[in-house]
Amino acid sequence: MSKTIRVGSGAAWWGDRVEPAKLNAEQGQLDYLCFETMAEATVSAAQVRSRRDPTFPGYDTYLDERMRAVLPACIKNGTCIISNQGWINPEAAARRIVELLEEYGLRGVKVAAVTGSLITDRVLSLTDRILENDEPTHTLESSLISAEVYQGAEPIVQALREGAQIVVTGRVADPSIFMAPMMYEFGWDPLDHVRVGAGNGIGHLLECGAQVTGGYFSDPGFKDVPEPWNFGFPIAEVQEDGSAIFTKVAGTGGMVSVQTVKEQMLYEVHDPANYLTPDVIVDFTQARIEQVGPDRVRVSGLTGKPRPATLKVSIGCTEGFIGEDMFFYAGPGALRRAELAKRILQERFKIVNLQADDVRIDFLGVNAIHGEATPDNVPEPYEIAVRVAARTQSKEEATKVGREVDGMAVSGVAHTGKRVPHQDRTREIIGVWSSLVPREQVPAFITYFES
């Protein structure tokens, strides 16, 4: 009988819900529970916070909440944890996990921190061109705040071989986090692009959490989903040949169907025949997807092509500030009043000499999503929120947006509804650019800790 391992999802992004991860830890009968908590801007945002706040430890701000929810059950059940919650400081995250283990009296648990992805200090010497505009990367020098390479699964596999029960990383490609247990358990050669391609394809299906179990899927009347308030996170029962059955904890809401799996398979995949990851180029075009039982979908036929010679690096740069605020109209004539308010603000921004690279005044409920593509004959709404935003080079200029919106309270249009500003209405913009680095120039490092 072929070996099967159970790999479960614990998070799809930094702000994801914690309860389904706890449920997977307690009832999922998992061999591995994997957390993906990083978006493209996460590292840059963490670097900005680190510059402003010397007390910020550099790891996922929800690390304590997630680990407290799953550590007792995972250690009790022998479930390994793999997580990229280390953000810009995996070693600090590993030390914190050790402290939490000791709080629970859990001794002798080995925790590994995978580092090496941060290359801010040398990115300009390792890279050549910016992928988005083909400009030289050195043009980013004055605004550069962070650069982090997408690492692959191999350092995680090494940590597992050396006895780690918990592995915490920085930037690792999303599917690689979930594929690493497969490579380790089945002894896959890192250059076996067929099996590694299948594993990374499975990892891609798991990385977005509830999207395989009905999250971001339901559309009432067209694609109905049971109990969408109670989604379980997906679990993959993986076999050595790279096939898997996707399921979830019994009794949870949502569903696992051919449709939910197909939608996630194509999510954020520009070319289904050539999905680039650090470990392999995944080919989804031969996949077979079959419903084999209630909330059980078998995926087979995934494959891959030899891995790229380069690794992608995300480069975070400061790009000014955004000033933003809102006010409201309701009842008959709401749109008419909103349009006059827009004209008033446009003229007042001239009076205060707002220096902005871009200004947007959107009517939520009318044109805030589709902008100029909004049809002219849309029904007039009963209520409207007016969102005002400007992109500027300085915080002082961005502040002018909120000041002029404040003026609308008594110096504006009849029936203006205004919020009391209890928070900063300006924020720094972090732009993210991409480039490529030779993989051999970015080695990974592993540090071990023990409770």
N, C-alpha and C positions, 0 to 999 in steps of 0.2 A: 504494500500500500504506500503510495507516494506521500511525502511529508507535506503538511499544510501548516502555515503560520497565519495568525490573526493579527492584522494591523489595523488600528483604529485611529480616527481623527479626533484631535482634541481642540483644535482652533483653526479657523480659516484666515483670521487677521487679528490685529492687535485688539480691536474692540469687540471681538466675538463673545458669545454667551459662554458662561462657565458651567452651567448645570449639565448640558449634554456631555461634556468631558467627564464630569464626575460620574455620571451614569455609565459611560463607557468603561471607566476605571473599575466601577463596582460590579457591573453586570455583563460587561462585554466579553469576558473570558479572553482577554487580550494577551498576546505575547508582547506587543509593542503599542504604546500610545504616543502619537506624534503631534506636536504643536507647530503650526505655521503662523507667525504673528508679525511678519514684516511686509510692508508694501514698499514701492520704489522710493517713496519720500521718507520712510521711517528713519533711516540712518541719518539723513540730513537734518531732520527735525530733532533727532537726539543730539546731534552735534551742536545745533543751535542752542538747545536747552543746556547742554554741558558748558557752553561758553558763558551763558548768563547765570547759571546756578551751579556753583562749585560743589554743592551737596548732592547733585544728581548722580546716582551710581552708574548710569549708562545702560542699564538693562530694561526690559519690558516693565512698564509701570504696574502691570497686573501680575507680575511674576508671583508675588506672595499669594494673591487670591487663587490663582490657578494651581499652584503647588499645594497649598493647604487643602484644596478640594480633592486632589487626586493622589497625593503621596501615600496616605495610609493604605488605601486599597491597592495601589500599584505594588507597594513593597510586600504587602500581605499575599498578593496573588502572583508575585514573581513577574510582574509586567515591567519591561524596560520603558523608559521615557526618553524620547528624542525631541529636542526643541530648539528653535532658533531665537529664543527669548533673550539670548545674550546681547543682541543688538550691537552696540559699540564697545561692550565690555563683558565678554563671556566669562572671564575669570571671576569678576565680581559676582556675576549671576550664579556661578557654580559655588562660590563660597557662601552665598546667601541660601542656596538650596541645602547645603550642608548644615547651616544653622537651623533651618526648618526641620530637617531630619532629626537633629539632636533634640529639638523641642518635643518631638513625638517619641523620643527614646529609641529611635531607629539607628542603631550603630552598625558600623562595618559596611556601609553602602558606598560604593565607589562612584564618584562623579567626575566626568571629564569635561574640560572646556576646550573647544576647538577655536583657535585664533589664526590670524594670518590674512584675513580677508581685507582688513583696513590697510590701504596703501596711499593714504592722503599725502604723505610726505614725499612720495616718489612717483605718483601717477603721471606727472607731466614728462618724466624721463622714460616711462614705460609705454606710453601711448603716443599715437601719431595724429589721428584724425577723429573728429566728432562725427558719430554715425548719422545724427539727425540733419546736419547741414554741411558736412564735409570740410568744415573749417579746421585749422590746426588746434589741437587741444591746448596749446600754450596761450591761446586767446582767452582762456578761462582763468588764467593765473590770478588776476586781481580779485576775482569774486569767489574763488574756490574755498569751500569749507570742509568737504569730505569726499572721499572716493573709496568705494568698497567693491571688491570683486565677488562675483557669484561663484562660490566654491561648490564642489560636487560631493558625492557620497563617500569617497574613499577614506578621508580622515575619520568620519563617523564609524565606518566599518573597522578601522584600526582600533578605535577606542573600545568598541564592542569586543573585539578579539582579546583586548588586554584587560577585560573584566569589568568595564564600566557598566553600571545598571542605569545610569542617567547620563545623557550626553547633551550638553548645551553649547550652541554655536552662535556665531554672528551670521552674516549673510551667506546662506547656503541656498541654492536654487530650490524652489518650493517642492518639486517632485522628488528631488534627491533625498530630502529628509525622510520621506516615506519608503523610498526604494532601498536605502541603506540596510535596513533589517533583512530584506530579501537577499541582497548580495552577500551579507554575512551568513545568514542561516543556510542558504543553498550553495554557498561557495562559488558563486558566479565570478568568472574572470572579468575584471573591469573593462577589458577590450572585447568581450563577447557582446557585440552590439545587438544581436538578436534577443538574448535574454535580458540584457540591461535595458534595451529599448522597451521591451514588454513591461519590465519593472517600473521604468519611469513613466510609462503610459498609465499604469495603475496608480502610481504616485500622483500624477496629474488629476486623476479622478477623485482622489482622496483629499487633495490639498485645499479645496474650497469648501470643506466641511459639509454643511447641510444642503449645498446645492445638488448633491446626489440624492438626498433624501427628501427633496421637495422644496427646499429653500430657494428663493429667487426664481421659482418655477411657476408657482400657482397664479392663475388668472381666472377669477371667479366666472363660472359659466362656460369656460373654455377648457381650462386645465385645473380641475378641482382637486384639492389635496386634503386628506383627513387631518383634523386637529393641527392646523399650521402653527398654533401657539406652543406646540409640544414636540418640535422636531428632535429626533435623535440624530447624532452624527454617524457617518457611515463607517462600516467595518468591512475590510476586504479579507476573505479567506483565500490566501495565495498559495498556489502550488509551484513546484520547482520548474515547470515548463513555462512559467510566465502567464498562466491563466489565473483567473480569480473569480470568486463569487462575491458580489457586493450585497450587503445586508445591513441591518441595524438592530438595536436592542428591541426585543419584543415588547409591545405595549406602548411604544413611543408613537408620536404623531408623524405626519408626513408619509412618504412612501418611497420605495426603491423600485423603479420601473425602467423599461427600455427607454422611455422618453426622457426621464430625469438623467439617465446615464448618457444618452446621446447629447443632450444639451450641454452637460458639463464637459464631455469629451471635446467639443468644439469651442469651449469657452476660452477666449484669449489665445487662440491658436490661429496664426495667420495662414499657415500652409500645413494642412493635415498630413502631408507626406514628409514634411521637413520641420519638425518642431524641435528647435535647438535647445539643448541643455548642456551643462558642463560635462555630463557623463556620456551622452549619446545624442544622436539625432533621432527622435521618435517618429515612427511612421504609423499613423492611425488608419491608413486607407484600407487595410485588409482586416480590420477588426470585425469580429462576430459578436453580436450582443443578443442574448437570449433570456427570456423570462423563464426561470426554472422552478419558481414557486412564489408564494406570496412574499413580497419584499425581498426577493432573491433573484439577482440578475447575474448571469455568467458572462464574462468578457474574455475572449480568446482571440488569437490571431494578431495581437499587437507585435510589432517588430521594430527594428531600428537600423540605423546606418552608423558607420564609424564616427566617433566623437570629433568635434571641431578641434583645431590646433590652438585656438585662442579661447580666452574666457572673457565674458562681458563684464565691464566695470561701470557702475553707476556713479556719476560725478555730481555732487550737490553744490550748487552755487547760489549766492545771495543775488536776488533780482529785485530789490526794492521792497515796497510795502503796499498793502491794500488797506484802504479805509472803507468801512461798510456799515450800513445801518438800514432800518426799515421803518415805514409808517403805513397807516391803513385807512381804507374807506369802505363803507358798507351801505347797502340800500340802493334805491333807484338813483341813477346818475353817478354811481361809484366810478365807472370808467371815465366819464367826462371830467370829474374832479381830479382823478389821477393824472390825466393828460395835461391839465392845467398845472398841477403840481410839478410835473416833469419840466414844463417850460420855465416855471419859476426858478427851479434849481439850476437849470442850464444857464440862466441869466445871472443868478447869484454866484455861481462858480466863476463867471467872468469878472464880477465885481471884486471878489476876493483873490483873483489872479491864481486860481488853482492850477498848479503845474503838474499835469497828469499825462502819463503815456497812453492811458485808456480810461474812459468813463462809461459806465453802464447804468441805465435806469430802466429796470425791468418791472413789469406788472405780473406778479405771481398769480396764476390763474388765467393769464391771457397769453403772454409771449415770453416768459422767462426761460423756457426750455428750448423752444424752436426759433426764437429770435425773429429775424427777418423772413424766415420761412413760414411764419404763422399766417394762415389765411386771413384775408381782410374781413370775411363775413362770419367770424366766430360769434357765437351767442354772447350777449353782454352778461357778465357775471354779476351776482348779487353783492359780492364783496371782493376786494382786491388788497393785496399787500404790495406796496411799492418798495422795491429793493434798490438801493443806491450804492454803487461801489466805484472806486477809482484806484488805479494802479499808479503809484508814484515812486520817485527815487528816494524820498526822505519820509521819515515818520511825521515830521511837522506838516508836510503837505497832505499826507493821508488823514491827519486829524481834522482837516477842514471839512471833510465829508460829514462827520458826525456833528460838527458845530452848525453847519447849514441845515442839516436835517432837524436838529433841535429847534431851529428857528421856525420850522413849519408848524410848531405847536400853536403859536399865537399869531404868527406873521405869515400864515399860509392860506389854505383853502378851507372853506366851511366843512365841518364834520371830520377834520383830520384826527385820526387816532394815533397817539404817539406813545411809544414805550419810554419808561424811565431808564436811562442807560446805566446799568449796574456793573458793566464790565467794559474792558478796553475794546474800542471799536476799530483798532488798527492791528495789523499783524504783519510780520515779516514774510516775504515770499521766498520760498526755496525752489529754485529751478533744478530739474534733474536732466542731465545729459548722459550720453552713453559713448563708450569707446571699447576697444578690444586690446587685450594684453596677451602675450605668449604665456601659456599655462605654466611652463617651467620656471617662469620668473616670479611666480606667486606660490611659494610652498606653504603648506598648512602646518600648524604646531598644535600639540596636545599637551595640556597640563592636567594632572590628576589631583583630586582631593578625596578625602574619606571622612565619613561621619564617625 
